[in-house]
Amino acid sequence: KVIKKVDTFYASSQTCHCCGYKNEGTKDLNVREWICPKCHSNYDRDVNASINILMQGILAN
Protein backbone atom coordinates (compact mmCIF):
# COMPACT_ATOMS: atom_id res chain seq x y z
CA LYS A 1 0.00 0.00 0.00
CA VAL A 2 1.07 3.53 -0.72
CA ILE A 3 -0.41 6.47 1.18
CA LYS A 4 -0.06 9.96 -0.22
CA LYS A 5 -1.04 13.16 1.55
CA VAL A 6 -3.16 15.76 -0.26
CA ASP A 7 -3.02 19.40 0.88
CA THR A 8 -5.71 19.97 3.52
CA PHE A 9 -6.68 23.28 1.92
CA TYR A 10 -7.03 21.91 -1.63
CA ALA A 11 -10.50 22.97 -2.87
CA SER A 12 -11.43 19.48 -4.07
CA SER A 13 -15.21 19.98 -4.07
CA GLN A 14 -14.99 23.44 -5.66
CA THR A 15 -12.68 22.55 -8.55
CA CYS A 16 -14.04 21.02 -11.76
CA HIS A 17 -12.17 17.75 -12.30
CA CYS A 18 -12.59 18.07 -16.10
CA CYS A 19 -11.37 21.59 -16.83
CA GLY A 20 -9.89 22.81 -13.52
CA TYR A 21 -12.28 25.77 -13.07
CA LYS A 22 -12.57 26.77 -9.40
CA ASN A 23 -16.17 27.58 -8.52
CA GLU A 24 -16.15 29.81 -5.41
CA GLY A 25 -19.96 29.60 -5.30
CA THR A 26 -19.81 26.00 -4.07
CA LYS A 27 -18.14 26.75 -0.72
CA ASP A 28 -21.53 26.45 0.98
CA LEU A 29 -21.95 22.82 2.08
CA ASN A 30 -25.67 23.01 1.23
CA VAL A 31 -24.71 23.13 -2.46
CA ARG A 32 -24.74 19.39 -3.22
CA GLU A 33 -24.67 19.62 -7.02
CA TRP A 34 -23.27 22.23 -9.39
CA ILE A 35 -22.76 22.86 -13.09
CA CYS A 36 -19.35 24.08 -14.20
CA PRO A 37 -19.81 27.46 -15.92
CA LYS A 38 -16.72 26.81 -18.07
CA CYS A 39 -17.24 23.26 -19.46
CA HIS A 40 -20.93 22.80 -18.45
CA SER A 41 -20.36 19.46 -16.71
CA ASN A 42 -22.79 18.56 -13.91
CA TYR A 43 -21.35 17.41 -10.56
CA ASP A 44 -22.27 15.92 -7.24
CA ARG A 45 -19.85 17.74 -4.92
CA ASP A 46 -18.65 14.55 -3.18
CA VAL A 47 -18.05 12.58 -6.38
CA ASN A 48 -16.23 15.54 -7.93
CA ALA A 49 -14.11 15.95 -4.77
CA SER A 50 -13.18 12.26 -4.71
CA ILE A 51 -12.04 12.36 -8.35
CA ASN A 52 -9.96 15.48 -7.64
CA ILE A 53 -8.36 13.88 -4.56
CA LEU A 54 -7.59 10.72 -6.56
CA MET A 55 -5.94 12.80 -9.29
CA GLN A 56 -3.90 14.77 -6.73
CA GLY A 57 -2.70 11.48 -5.24
CA ILE A 58 -1.74 10.12 -8.66
CA LEU A 59 0.11 13.32 -9.58
CA ALA A 60 1.99 13.52 -6.25
CA ASN A 61 5.41 11.93 -6.59
C-alpha atoms as one frame of an Amber mdcrd trajectory, in Angstrom:
protein
   0.000   0.000   0.000   1.068   3.534  -0.718  -0.409   6.466   1.176  -0.058
   9.963  -0.219  -1.043  13.159   1.550  -3.162  15.760  -0.255  -3.022  19.395
   0.877  -5.712  19.975   3.520  -6.684  23.280   1.925  -7.032  21.914  -1.626
 -10.496  22.970  -2.865 -11.434  19.479  -4.068 -15.208  19.981  -4.067 -14.994
  23.444  -5.659 -12.679  22.552  -8.553 -14.037  21.017 -11.755 -12.170  17.749
 -12.301 -12.594  18.066 -16.097 -11.372  21.594 -16.828  -9.888  22.814 -13.523
 -12.277  25.767 -13.075 -12.571  26.775  -9.399 -16.175  27.583  -8.516 -16.153
  29.809  -5.410 -19.964  29.601  -5.298 -19.813  26.003  -4.073 -18.135  26.746
  -0.717 -21.534  26.451   0.984 -21.950  22.815   2.075 -25.666  23.005   1.235
 -24.711  23.130  -2.458 -24.742  19.391  -3.219 -24.666  19.624  -7.022 -23.269
  22.233  -9.385 -22.757  22.861 -13.085 -19.350  24.084 -14.204 -19.805  27.460
 -15.924 -16.720  26.806 -18.074 -17.239  23.263 -19.463 -20.935  22.799 -18.455
 -20.362  19.457 -16.710 -22.787  18.556 -13.913 -21.351  17.407 -10.559 -22.269
  15.919  -7.238 -19.850  17.736  -4.922 -18.648  14.551  -3.177 -18.052  12.575
  -6.381 -16.227  15.536  -7.929 -14.110  15.951  -4.774 -13.184  12.262  -4.708
 -12.038  12.364  -8.345  -9.963  15.483  -7.635  -8.362  13.879  -4.561  -7.592
  10.722  -6.563  -5.944  12.802  -9.291  -3.898  14.769  -6.734  -2.701  11.483
  -5.242  -1.740  10.119  -8.656   0.110  13.320  -9.583   1.989  13.521  -6.250
   5.412  11.927  -6.593
